[in-house]
């Protein structure tokens, strides 16, 4: 169970890196920033937000629930406001 949760979080962190990095390709090119540098910086920034959120949630009680994990990732995934609203009403 814990291994499955760890793997899920790890893959979601990788997805956060990809989504954050790919989202700046156009902006980096327009600003004159080298493509790989822009992708890497944006990806690391997205991952840092997730890791900080998970760390803060863990500090509260020494546990990470599925709800806490989902809340952290939903804060980073700004392109999916419908999902966040659905989880609030559920």
N, C-alpha and C positions, 0 to 999 in steps of 0.2 A: 504494500500500500504506500509506504513512504517513498519507496523507490519510484513508483509510478508518478507520485506527486512531484518528486525531484526532477524526473525526466520531463514532465509536463511544463514545469516552471522553466527549465533550461531551454526547451524548444520555444517557449513563449518569449524568453529573453532574446533568443536568436531572431525570432520574428520581429521583435521590437527594433533590433538593430537594423534589420533589412528595411522595415517600413520607414523608420526615421531616416535612414541613409538615402534610400531611393527618392524620398520626398524632396530632397534638396538638389537633385541633379540639375534641374533648370536654373534654379536660383544661384547655384555655385558658378555655373557657366557664365551667367549674366554678370556676376560680380567679379569675374576674373580669377576665381579661386580654382586651383587644379581639381579636376573631377574626383579623383580618389581621396584627396585631402578633405573635400567637402563632405563626401559620403562617410568617410571614417569619423570625422568630427561630429556630424549629426547622429550617426549610429551610436557612438560612445555617449553622447549627451542623453539620448533616449534610454539607453541601458542604465546610465547613472541614476536617472529619475526612478526607474523601476527598482533598482537595488536599494536606493535610499528608502523608498516607500515600503519595501518588504522588510528592511531592517527596522524601521520605525514600528511597523505592525508587530514584529517579533519582540521588540523591546517591551511592549505593553504587558504581555503575559507569558512570553517564552514559547509561544505557539503561533503557528500560521494556519488559520482556517481557510477553507476554499473561498469563503466570502471575502476575507481579507485579501487574499491573492487576487481574486477577480476585481475587487475594488481598485487595487493598485494598478493593474493592467488597464482597466477602463479609464483611469485618469490620464494615462499616457496615450491611449488610442482615441484621439480626438475626432477621428473620422467615423466613429461608430456611436454617435449620441443616442441612436434608437436603442441599441443594446443596453446602454447605461440606464435609460429611462425605464425599459422593461424590467431590469433587475430591481429597480427601486420600487416598482409597483407590485412585484411578485412577493 
